[in-house]
Amino acid sequence: MIADDIRENTPGRTRQRAFTLVELPAVSRRKSRAFTLVELLIVIVIIGLLVTILMPTVGRVR
């Protein structure tokens, strides 16, 4: 609309955004630098799978 264009171009007025950033208190409050238990368990499972896949190959080489 023309009225919207005039409002946007008026000096001293900031343009309103369609979306605003919403921070959840539980998420933004916790700024942890450590790994979670789930992440550590996933890494352990992946390493275990790789070891079980590679063990027969290493056994044949000997």
A tleap script that builds the chain and sets N, CA, C and O, in Angstrom:
source leaprc.protein.ff14SB
mol = sequence {
  NMET ILE ALA ASP ASP ILE ARG GLU ASN THR
  PRO GLY ARG THR ARG GLN ARG ALA PHE THR
  LEU VAL GLU LEU PRO ALA VAL SER ARG ARG
  LYS SER ARG ALA PHE THR LEU VAL GLU LEU
  LEU ILE VAL ILE VAL ILE ILE GLY LEU LEU
  VAL THR ILE LEU MET PRO THR VAL GLY ARG
  VAL CARG
}
set mol.1.N position { 0.834 -1.177 0.000 }
set mol.1.CA position { 0.000 0.000 0.000 }
set mol.1.C position { 0.879 1.240 0.000 }
set mol.1.O position { 2.059 1.185 0.344 }
set mol.2.N position { 0.293 2.336 -0.385 }
set mol.2.CA position { 1.019 3.603 -0.408 }
set mol.2.C position { 1.331 4.066 1.006 }
set mol.2.O position { 2.415 4.590 1.262 }
set mol.3.N position { 0.389 3.877 1.931 }
set mol.3.CA position { 0.622 4.305 3.315 }
set mol.3.C position { 1.791 3.544 3.928 }
set mol.3.O position { 2.566 4.115 4.695 }
set mol.4.N position { 1.925 2.259 3.597 }
set mol.4.CA position { 3.049 1.471 4.105 }
set mol.4.C position { 4.370 1.981 3.547 }
set mol.4.O position { 5.367 2.042 4.266 }
set mol.5.N position { 4.383 2.351 2.260 }
set mol.5.CA position { 5.602 2.878 1.652 }
set mol.5.C position { 6.017 4.186 2.307 }
set mol.5.O position { 7.205 4.422 2.527 }
set mol.6.N position { 5.048 5.036 2.619 }
set mol.6.CA position { 5.357 6.325 3.256 }
set mol.6.C position { 5.915 6.088 4.654 }
set mol.6.O position { 6.878 6.740 5.060 }
set mol.7.N position { 5.313 5.159 5.391 }
set mol.7.CA position { 5.796 4.869 6.746 }
set mol.7.C position { 7.210 4.306 6.722 }
set mol.7.O position { 8.026 4.636 7.583 }
set mol.8.N position { 7.508 3.452 5.733 }
set mol.8.CA position { 8.837 2.853 5.652 }
set mol.8.C position { 9.897 3.888 5.312 }
set mol.8.O position { 11.028 3.788 5.788 }
set mol.9.N position { 9.556 4.871 4.505 }
set mol.9.CA position { 10.535 5.849 4.054 }
set mol.9.C position { 10.607 7.083 4.940 }
set mol.9.O position { 11.391 7.990 4.661 }
set mol.10.N position { 9.815 7.139 5.994 }
set mol.10.CA position { 9.842 8.284 6.893 }
set mol.10.C position { 11.110 8.223 7.738 }
set mol.10.O position { 11.392 7.197 8.356 }
set mol.11.N position { 11.885 9.323 7.771 }
set mol.11.CA position { 13.114 9.309 8.574 }
set mol.11.C position { 12.801 9.115 10.055 }
set mol.11.O position { 11.797 9.615 10.562 }
set mol.12.N position { 13.671 8.387 10.734 }
set mol.12.CA position { 13.501 8.174 12.158 }
set mol.12.C position { 12.641 6.980 12.508 }
set mol.12.O position { 12.540 6.615 13.680 }
set mol.13.N position { 12.028 6.372 11.533 }
set mol.13.CA position { 11.187 5.197 11.803 }
set mol.13.C position { 11.916 3.951 11.333 }
set mol.13.O position { 12.520 3.936 10.260 }
set mol.14.N position { 11.855 2.938 12.123 }
set mol.14.CA position { 12.472 1.681 11.729 }
set mol.14.C position { 11.427 0.788 11.097 }
set mol.14.O position { 10.243 0.850 11.426 }
set mol.15.N position { 11.882 -0.027 10.202 }
set mol.15.CA position { 10.981 -0.928 9.507 }
set mol.15.C position { 10.664 -2.118 10.410 }
set mol.15.O position { 11.563 -2.711 11.005 }
set mol.16.N position { 9.395 -2.456 10.505 }
set mol.16.CA position { 8.998 -3.599 11.315 }
set mol.16.C position { 9.233 -4.873 10.520 }
set mol.16.O position { 8.999 -4.926 9.313 }
set mol.17.N position { 9.690 -5.876 11.211 }
set mol.17.CA position { 9.959 -7.148 10.548 }
set mol.17.C position { 8.761 -8.072 10.697 }
set mol.17.O position { 7.992 -7.983 11.654 }
set mol.18.N position { 8.626 -8.959 9.726 }
set mol.18.CA position { 7.514 -9.897 9.760 }
set mol.18.C position { 7.712 -10.951 10.844 }
set mol.18.O position { 6.745 -11.429 11.437 }
set mol.19.N position { 8.971 -11.309 11.100 }
set mol.19.CA position { 9.270 -12.333 12.095 }
set mol.19.C position { 10.229 -11.763 13.124 }
set mol.19.O position { 11.126 -10.988 12.792 }
set mol.20.N position { 10.036 -12.146 14.354 }
set mol.20.CA position { 10.957 -11.732 15.405 }
set mol.20.C position { 11.570 -12.971 16.040 }
set mol.20.O position { 10.960 -14.039 16.063 }
set mol.21.N position { 12.765 -12.816 16.546 }
set mol.21.CA position { 13.463 -13.918 17.188 }
set mol.21.C position { 12.921 -14.106 18.595 }
set mol.21.O position { 12.909 -13.179 19.404 }
set mol.22.N position { 12.481 -15.306 18.863 }
set mol.22.CA position { 11.952 -15.621 20.186 }
set mol.22.C position { 12.922 -16.591 20.846 }
set mol.22.O position { 13.194 -17.668 20.313 }
set mol.23.N position { 13.439 -16.208 21.999 }
set mol.23.CA position { 14.347 -17.084 22.729 }
set mol.23.C position { 13.590 -17.740 23.876 }
set mol.23.O position { 12.926 -17.072 24.669 }
set mol.24.N position { 13.704 -19.039 23.945 }
set mol.24.CA position { 13.076 -19.763 25.040 }
set mol.24.C position { 13.979 -19.660 26.260 }
set mol.24.O position { 15.184 -19.885 26.151 }
set mol.25.N position { 13.426 -19.327 27.411 }
set mol.25.CA position { 14.266 -19.146 28.605 }
set mol.25.C position { 15.066 -20.389 28.978 }
set mol.25.O position { 16.217 -20.278 29.400 }
set mol.26.N position { 14.475 -21.562 28.828 }
set mol.26.CA position { 15.182 -22.786 29.214 }
set mol.26.C position { 16.374 -23.049 28.305 }
set mol.26.O position { 17.388 -23.586 28.751 }
set mol.27.N position { 16.259 -22.674 27.036 }
set mol.27.CA position { 17.336 -22.929 26.083 }
set mol.27.C position { 18.397 -21.844 26.164 }
set mol.27.O position { 19.588 -22.153 26.206 }
set mol.28.N position { 17.995 -20.593 26.187 }
set mol.28.CA position { 18.967 -19.508 26.168 }
set mol.28.C position { 19.688 -19.373 27.504 }
set mol.28.O position { 20.818 -18.886 27.549 }
set mol.29.N position { 19.057 -19.793 28.581 }
set mol.29.CA position { 19.666 -19.687 29.903 }
set mol.29.C position { 20.810 -20.689 30.052 }
set mol.29.O position { 21.808 -20.406 30.714 }
set mol.30.N position { 20.660 -21.855 29.436 }
set mol.30.CA position { 21.659 -22.909 29.567 }
set mol.30.C position { 22.659 -22.815 28.426 }
set mol.30.O position { 22.364 -23.225 27.304 }
set mol.31.N position { 23.819 -22.286 28.701 }
set mol.31.CA position { 24.859 -22.207 27.684 }
set mol.31.C position { 25.968 -23.166 28.076 }
set mol.31.O position { 27.039 -22.761 28.528 }
set mol.32.N position { 25.689 -24.426 27.895 }
set mol.32.CA position { 26.613 -25.468 28.307 }
set mol.32.C position { 27.656 -25.697 27.230 }
set mol.32.O position { 27.358 -25.648 26.036 }
set mol.33.N position { 28.865 -25.944 27.657 }
set mol.33.CA position { 29.937 -26.230 26.710 }
set mol.33.C position { 30.277 -27.709 26.689 }
set mol.33.O position { 31.174 -28.121 25.955 }
set mol.34.N position { 29.592 -28.503 27.464 }
set mol.34.CA position { 29.875 -29.933 27.551 }
set mol.34.C position { 28.929 -30.713 26.641 }
set mol.34.O position { 27.908 -30.199 26.186 }
set mol.35.N position { 29.299 -31.962 26.390 }
set mol.35.CA position { 28.445 -32.837 25.602 }
set mol.35.C position { 27.336 -33.389 26.490 }
set mol.35.O position { 27.518 -33.572 27.693 }
set mol.36.N position { 26.193 -33.647 25.882 }
set mol.36.CA position { 25.108 -34.260 26.643 }
set mol.36.C position { 25.328 -35.764 26.706 }
set mol.36.O position { 26.131 -36.314 25.952 }
set mol.37.N position { 24.624 -36.414 27.592 }
set mol.37.CA position { 24.753 -37.860 27.743 }
set mol.37.C position { 24.346 -38.581 26.462 }
set mol.37.O position { 24.967 -39.574 26.086 }
set mol.38.N position { 23.324 -38.096 25.801 }
set mol.38.CA position { 22.860 -38.725 24.560 }
set mol.38.C position { 23.938 -38.629 23.488 }
set mol.38.O position { 24.186 -39.602 22.775 }
set mol.39.N position { 24.576 -37.480 23.366 }
set mol.39.CA position { 25.640 -37.324 22.371 }
set mol.39.C position { 26.803 -38.266 22.651 }
set mol.39.O position { 27.349 -38.869 21.727 }
set mol.40.N position { 27.184 -38.396 23.908 }
set mol.40.CA position { 28.276 -39.311 24.255 }
set mol.40.C position { 27.906 -40.761 23.970 }
set mol.40.O position { 28.735 -41.527 23.479 }
set mol.41.N position { 26.669 -41.144 24.273 }
set mol.41.CA position { 26.236 -42.514 24.004 }
set mol.41.C position { 26.210 -42.814 22.509 }
set mol.41.O position { 26.566 -43.916 22.093 }
set mol.42.N position { 25.800 -41.859 21.712 }
set mol.42.CA position { 25.782 -42.055 20.259 }
set mol.42.C position { 27.197 -42.253 19.735 }
set mol.42.O position { 27.426 -43.119 18.891 }
set mol.43.N position { 28.142 -41.468 20.220 }
set mol.43.CA position { 29.536 -41.611 19.791 }
set mol.43.C position { 30.079 -42.975 20.200 }
set mol.43.O position { 30.786 -43.614 19.422 }
set mol.44.N position { 29.759 -43.431 21.407 }
set mol.44.CA position { 30.225 -44.743 21.865 }
set mol.44.C position { 29.640 -45.857 21.001 }
set mol.44.O position { 30.341 -46.812 20.668 }
set mol.45.N position { 28.369 -45.745 20.637 }
set mol.45.CA position { 27.733 -46.755 19.785 }
set mol.45.C position { 28.382 -46.774 18.409 }
set mol.45.O position { 28.631 -47.849 17.865 }
set mol.46.N position { 28.659 -45.616 17.841 }
set mol.46.CA position { 29.292 -45.553 16.519 }
set mol.46.C position { 30.684 -46.171 16.568 }
set mol.46.O position { 31.057 -46.927 15.671 }
set mol.47.N position { 31.453 -45.860 17.601 }
set mol.47.CA position { 32.791 -46.449 17.734 }
set mol.47.C position { 32.684 -47.961 17.892 }
set mol.47.O position { 33.482 -48.700 17.315 }
set mol.48.N position { 31.713 -48.425 18.661 }
set mol.48.CA position { 31.510 -49.863 18.825 }
set mol.48.C position { 31.168 -50.547 17.513 }
set mol.48.O position { 31.670 -51.635 17.230 }
set mol.49.N position { 30.322 -49.923 16.713 }
set mol.49.CA position { 29.982 -50.496 15.406 }
set mol.49.C position { 31.197 -50.554 14.489 }
set mol.49.O position { 31.400 -51.544 13.786 }
set mol.50.N position { 31.997 -49.510 14.493 }
set mol.50.CA position { 33.205 -49.508 13.664 }
set mol.50.C position { 34.182 -50.593 14.106 }
set mol.50.O position { 34.805 -51.246 13.269 }
set mol.51.N position { 34.317 -50.787 15.399 }
set mol.51.CA position { 35.219 -51.827 15.909 }
set mol.51.C position { 34.723 -53.204 15.494 }
set mol.51.O position { 35.520 -54.041 15.071 }
set mol.52.N position { 33.408 -53.457 15.607 }
set mol.52.CA position { 32.880 -54.773 15.229 }
set mol.52.C position { 33.005 -55.020 13.730 }
set mol.52.O position { 33.149 -56.166 13.304 }
set mol.53.N position { 32.952 -53.976 12.937 }
set mol.53.CA position { 33.116 -54.141 11.490 }
set mol.53.C position { 34.578 -54.398 11.141 }
set mol.53.O position { 34.867 -55.196 10.250 }
set mol.54.N position { 35.496 -53.739 11.825 }
set mol.54.CA position { 36.915 -53.844 11.485 }
set mol.54.C position { 37.617 -55.041 12.117 }
set mol.54.O position { 38.671 -55.436 11.619 }
set mol.55.N position { 37.096 -55.636 13.177 }
set mol.55.CA position { 37.772 -56.747 13.857 }
set mol.55.C position { 38.025 -57.950 12.943 }
set mol.55.O position { 39.135 -58.483 12.969 }
set mol.56.N position { 37.063 -58.407 12.141 }
set mol.56.CA position { 37.363 -59.540 11.249 }
set mol.56.C position { 38.474 -59.216 10.246 }
set mol.56.O position { 39.288 -60.082 9.925 }
set mol.57.N position { 38.512 -58.002 9.760 }
set mol.57.CA position { 39.539 -57.609 8.798 }
set mol.57.C position { 40.913 -57.608 9.456 }
set mol.57.O position { 41.884 -58.083 8.866 }
set mol.58.N position { 41.000 -57.086 10.656 }
set mol.58.CA position { 42.272 -57.048 11.376 }
set mol.58.C position { 42.695 -58.467 11.754 }
set mol.58.O position { 43.888 -58.770 11.747 }
set mol.59.N position { 41.750 -59.333 12.080 }
set mol.59.CA position { 42.056 -60.720 12.433 }
set mol.59.C position { 42.621 -61.502 11.259 }
set mol.59.O position { 43.479 -62.363 11.456 }
set mol.60.N position { 42.168 -61.229 10.056 }
set mol.60.CA position { 42.662 -61.923 8.861 }
set mol.60.C position { 44.085 -61.508 8.520 }
set mol.60.O position { 44.856 -62.312 7.995 }
set mol.61.N position { 44.435 -60.280 8.808 }
set mol.61.CA position { 45.770 -59.779 8.481 }
set mol.61.C position { 46.821 -60.508 9.311 }
set mol.61.O position { 47.921 -60.769 8.822 }
set mol.62.N position { 46.501 -60.834 10.546 }
set mol.62.CA position { 47.462 -61.525 11.419 }
set mol.62.C position { 47.519 -62.938 10.995 }
set mol.62.O position { 48.260 -63.729 11.578 }
savepdb mol mol.pdb
quit
